[in-house]
Amino acid sequence: MPTARSTLLAAALVLAVFSRARADAPPPSQALATDPAPPAPRFGLSVDGIAIALADYVLQVDWAPASFLSLSLQAGASRRHGGDAACVGLGVGLWPMDDGLEGLFVAASVGLAWAGPWNGDAPGGRDVGRAAGEIGWQFLWEDLSFALAAGVSGFWSPEQGSAWVEPAGRAAVGFVLR
């Protein structure tokens, strides 16, 4: 039969083991269910690595006036369709997960590239219009953004009387502001 002393020693040993395990555990969260959610990202600035590899150098600015909607402005330069060109574009994005500029998105955009030559040595340039649609996902790591998307772009050149369609992909990196 155990004595009071051995029972006390066993209880002290069990208490020491469990208290040591609890000391290594992280403290409990102080968050409450009624706490407000952190602010959704509202502004973003990004560049597309795939476009750079294809000789398009475009900076994209995104603004999310609502957590499910974004408006974008693209500005840059291109060397893809017949020489040097300045390009601009406008776009709209829908974010069905309602998290601002984070998560799943579906976007559409239109743009125009004004092609050179601008030095006056050759007659006329070549303007190219663009309409595009894409679906993708934007990941956030703190305030850094990484977007992967796939879609299709349609191009047309009024001077050349031609139109064509190309697959489109985007692997953008940037940052967001809340």
LOTIPA-929353 format. One record per atom (N, C-alpha, C): residue in three letters; x, y negated, z. Coordinates in steps of 0.05 Angstrom, whole numbers, plus 5000, padded with zeros to 4 digits. Example, Ala and Ser with C-alpha at 12.3 -4.5 7.8 and 13.67 -1.06 7.14 Angstrom:
2
ala526451145156/ala524650905156/ala526450665156/ser525750455142/ser527350215143/ser525849995157/
END
This chain:
178
met501750235000/met500050005000/met501849755000/pro501049564982/pro502849324980/pro502449155005/thr504649045012/thr504648865035/thr504048585026/ala503448415045/ala502748135038/ala505147995025/arg507448075035/arg509947955024/arg510348034995/ser510048284987/ser510448374959/ser508248254941/thr505748224951/thr503648104936/thr504247814930/leu505147674950/leu505947394947/leu508247364928/leu510147544929/leu512447534910/leu511547584882/ala509747774877/ala508747834850/ala507147594840/ala505447474856/ala503947244848/ala505747004840/ala507846964856/ala509746754850/ala511146804823/leu511847054818/leu513247124793/leu511347074769/val508847164771/val506847124750/val506446824745/leu506246664766/leu505846384764/leu508246244751/ala510646334758/ala513046214746/ala513146274716/val512446514708/val512546584679/val510446424664/phe508046404674/phe505946254659/phe506445954660/ser507445844682/ser507945564683/ser510245484664/arg512245664661/arg514445604643/arg513445604614/ala511745794607/ala510545804580/ala508945564574/arg507445464594/arg505845224590/arg507544984588/ala509844974601/ala511644744599/ala512744714571/asp513044934556/asp514144924529/asp512044844509/ala509544874516/ala507344814497/ala507044514494/pro506244424469/pro505844134466/pro503444034482/pro503443784488/pro501243674504/pro498643684488/pro496343694500/pro493843704485/pro493443434471/ser491943444449/ser491343204433/ser489543024449/gln490042764446/gln488342564460/gln486142464442/ala485942564417/ala483942474398/ala481242574406/leu479242404402/leu476542464407/leu474942484381/ala472842634381/ala471142654356/ala469942394348/thr469642204368/thr468541944362/thr470541744353/asp473141814352/asp475241624343/asp474841574313/pro475341324304/pro475141274276/pro477341414260/ala476741484235/ala478641614218/ala480841414210/pro483241504203/pro485241314194/pro484341194168/pro485340944162/pro484440814137/pro485240964112/ala483540974093/ala484141104067/ala486040924051/pro487841034035/pro489640874018/pro487940703998/arg488640453996/arg487140263979/arg488640163955/phe491340143957/phe492940053935/phe495140253929/gly495840283904/gly497940473897/gly499640353874/leu502140433873/leu503940353852/leu505540603845/ser505540683819/ser506840933811/ser508040913783/val509941103778/val511141143751/val510841433745/asp510641503719/asp510241773710/asp512741883698/gly513742103711/gly516242223702/gly516042363675/ile513742483669/ile513342613643/ile513342403621/ala512042173625/ala511941963605/ala514741853600/ile516341823621/ile519141733618/ile520641923601/ala520342183604/ala521642383587/ala520842353558/leu518442253553/leu517442223526/leu517741943515/ala519341773529/ala520041503521/ala517741303524/asp516041353544/asp514041153553/asp514741063581/tyr515040803584/tyr515840693610/tyr513540523620/val511940643637/val509440513645/val509340503676/leu508640263686/leu508140223714/leu505140213718/gln504040373737/gln501140373741/gln500540273769/val498640083770/val497639963795/val494840063799/asp494240183822/asp491540273828/asp490340123851/trp487740063849/trp486339933871/trp483740093876/ala483240163900/ala480740313907/ala478840133923/pro476940003909/pro475039833923/pro473139993941/ala472840243935/ala471240433951/ala472840683954/ser472240853974/ser473841093978/ser473441303957/phe471441273939/phe470941473918/phe471541363890/leu472541113888/leu472840983862/leu475540833861/ser476840843838/ser479340683835/ser479340553808/leu480640323806/leu481040183781/leu484040163778/ser485040203753/ser487840193748/ser488640013725/leu491039913727/leu492239743706/leu494939863700/gln495439923674/gln498040023666/gln499339823648/ala501939783652/ala503439593635/ala506239713631/gly507339683607/gly509939783602/gly510839763574/ala512639943566/ala513839943539/ala513840233530/ser513840263503/ser513840533492/ser515640543467/arg516840763463/arg518540803439/arg517441043423/arg515041143429/arg514041393417/arg512941373389/his511141193384/his509641193359/his510540983339/gly512841023328/gly513840843307/gly515540613316/gly516940633338/gly518740423346/gly518040303373/asp519340073379/asp518839943404/asp516039823405/ala514739843428/ala512039743432/ala511639653460/ala510139443464/ala509139363490/ala506439483494/cys505739583517/cys503139713520/cys501739623546/val499139613545/val497539563569/val495139753568/gly493939803591/gly491639973593/gly490039923618/leu487539993617/leu485639973639/leu484440243644/gly483940313669/gly482740573674/gly480940563698/val479340773701/val477540813724/val477841103733/gly477941143759/gly478141413770/gly476041463791/leu475041713791/leu473141803811/leu474542003829/trp474141963855/trp475442133876/trp473242273891/pro472442513883/pro470142643895/pro470442723924/met472842733934/met473342803962/met472942563981/asp472542323969/asp471942083984/asp474242014003/asp476742043995/asp479041984012/asp480841754001/gly479641573986/gly481341363974/gly483141483952/leu485541403951/leu487441493931/leu488841753939/glu487341943949/glu488542193957/glu486642423950/gly487742643940/gly486242873934/gly485542903904/leu483343033898/leu482343093871/leu481342833858/phe482042793832/phe481042563817/phe480442643789/val478642493777/val477942503749/val478142223738/ala479742173717/ala480241903708/ala479941873678/ala479241633670/ala479041563641/ala480441293638/ser481741253615/ser483041003610/ser483040933580/val483340683574/val483740583547/val486140403547/gly487540383524/gly489840213523/gly490540143495/leu492539963492/leu493439873466/leu496439833468/ala497839903447/ala500639863444/ala501139683420/trp502539463424/trp503239283402/trp506039353393/ala506339463370/ala508939563361/ala510439343345/gly513039353346/gly514839163332/gly514939223303/pro516639123287/pro518938963297/pro518138673303/trp519438563324/trp518838293332/trp520938093323/asn522938193310/asn525138013303/asn524637863276/gly522537923262/gly521837783238/gly523237883213/asp525038083216/asp526438193193/asp524738373175/ala522738493186/ala521138683171/ala518138593173/pro516638653152/pro513838573153/pro512138733173/gly510438603188/gly508338723204/gly509338943223/gly507838983243/gly508339203262/gly506139413260/arg506039583279/arg503939793279/arg502739803307/asp500139733308/asp498739743333/asp497440013336/val497440123361/val496340383366/val494440353390/gly491940443387/gly490040453409/gly490040733421/arg489140743447/arg489140993461/arg486741013479/ala485541253480/ala483441313499/ala484241583511/ala484041603538/ala485041853551/ala483141933574/gly483242183580/gly481842293603/gly483542503616/glu483442513643/glu485142713657/glu483742793683/ile484643023693/ile483843113719/ile486343193734/gly486443133760/gly488843193775/gly488543183805/trp490743183818/trp490843183847/trp493142993855/gln492642823874/gln494642653885/gln495242733914/phe497742793920/phe498642873947/phe499842623960/leu499442593986/leu500742384001/leu502442504022/trp504842394024/trp506642464046/trp507342204059/glu506042154082/glu506041884094/glu504941684074/asp506641504064/asp505741304044/asp506941364016/leu508341584013/leu509341653986/leu507141813972/ser506841773946/ser504741923931/ser506042083909/phe504842313904/phe505742493883/phe503142593869/ala502942533843/ala500542603828/ala501242803806/leu499643003803/leu499843193780/leu497143193766/ala497243163740/ala494643143725/ala495143263697/ala492943343685/ala492843443657/ala490443333643/gly490643293617/gly488343183603/gly488943173573/val487642973560/val487842943531/val487842643525/ser489442563505/ser489542293496/ser488942283466/gly487242093459/gly486642043431/gly487841783422/phe489141773399/phe490541543389/phe489341473361/trp489441213355/trp488641123328/trp490240883321/ser490840853295/ser492340633284/ser490640513262/pro489440273266/pro487840153245/pro489540083220/glu492039993223/glu493639923200/glu494240173183/gln494740393195/gln495440643181/gln493040803173/gly490740733185/gly488240883179/gly488441173189/ser489741213211/ser490041493221/ser489141513250/ala488441753258/ala487741813286/ala488742093292/trp489442143317/trp490342403325/trp489942443355/val490042683364/val489542763392/val492042913402/glu492742853426/glu495042993439/glu494343083467/pro495443313475/pro495043383504/pro496643193521/ala495743153545/ala497042963563/ala497543093590/gly499743023602/gly500443113628/gly501742883643/arg501442893670/arg502542683686/arg503742793711/ala506142713718/ala507442783743/ala508542523754/ala506942383769/ala507542113778/ala508542113806/val510241923812/val511241873839/val510941583845/gly510241513870/gly509841233877/gly509341203907/phe507940993914/phe507240953942/phe504440823944/val503240843967/val500640733972/val500740553996/leu498840363997/leu498440194020/leu495640234030/arg495340224056/arg492740274068/arg491440014077/
END
